[in-house]
Amino acid sequence: MEAWMLNRPLAMPALLVAFAFAAATPASAQDVSYPPSRALGDVGGWLQRDTPITLPQVVDISPSAVTAITSATPTGAPRGFLANIVSEALDPQILAHEDVASWSIPVDIDCDRRLVRLGVMTGFHGRDLHSDPRTVRDADASWVNPIVGAPLGAVIRALCDRDYRRPFNGKVKIAAAKPAPMPKAATAPKAAPPAPLTSAPAADPPKTPALRSSVAPTSPARANSKAAAATSAVPGVAVQIGASPDLADAQGLIARFKKKFADDLSGHATDVVTAEVGGKTVHRALITGFSSASEAASLCKKLTAAGQACFVRR
């Protein structure tokens, strides 16, 4: 568990220990940019210029890192979210010692109990949150209660509390996005940033209609591939990409997912499964047709690296 995410950042030596990253060869920070100062306007201009994070996604700025929520799906019961959070390091020592400048983590949020559960942490040497991903910490099945002022505390408040103000919600003068001289390694094309995240609580989710017309028809070859996968599929193994108390929300999530990740779905099927949890109805958006649990975990890891929150359901 990363102590800096649960509690306010400690001194740098303790912070580096808390990261618990795998050993890495010290790397030069010359190919990774940083904001010219910690002023909110300078940080905002740097985020827009050199990272895929959009300003409305940012929920916390600490001396060590900027934390943002790139996707969030309401889970219904208990009231909460399945979300993906990303961070960009602000302290160059993190990259120098750990060869990681940014990282991504899927999280489960329980709004009622103010608890979080962290998935696999994926680290990146550069700023694009996409290239050369590597696992730096395995998932933690335990639920924890971060303090209010910590980055994960900000994640809970941003998703669960209507009155939470994100750092860039107000009138902030953003520094002009002037291209800074950077080595070639830092000018590689960046992954397209995800759409801005709304922070409406799960109790009142937006009513999103199913986008049936936006899904490309399945070709005969792909249909045959899916049929073969269904024959060898392990019952009960699925990847859940979201859930909602509203059926139309879950169907809309599936439709958008199929449009965005069509290439990754070859040989697999999608489905919305309705279940009763704690006396309440919840509609789960699932990917099925896996030959093993490890195959499902491999796909989920790939989706997580692309910014899609998920977990393996058995």
Secondary structure, 3 states (H helix, E strand, C coil): CCHHHHCCCCCHHHHHHHHCCCCCCCCCCCCCCCCCCCCHHHHHHHHHHHCCCCHHHEEEECCCEEEEEEEEEECCCCCEEEEEEEEEECCHHHHHHHCCCEEEEEEEEECCCCEEEECCEEEECCCCCCCCCEEEECCCCCCECCCCCCHHHHHHHHHHCCCCCCCCCCCCCCCCCCCCCCCHHHHCCCCCCCCCCCCCCCCCCCCCCCCHHHCCCCCHHHHHHHHHHHHHCCCCCEEEEEEECCHHHHHHHHHHHHHHCHHHHCCCEEEEEEEEECCEEEEEEEEECCCCHHHHHHHHHHHHHCCCCCEEEC
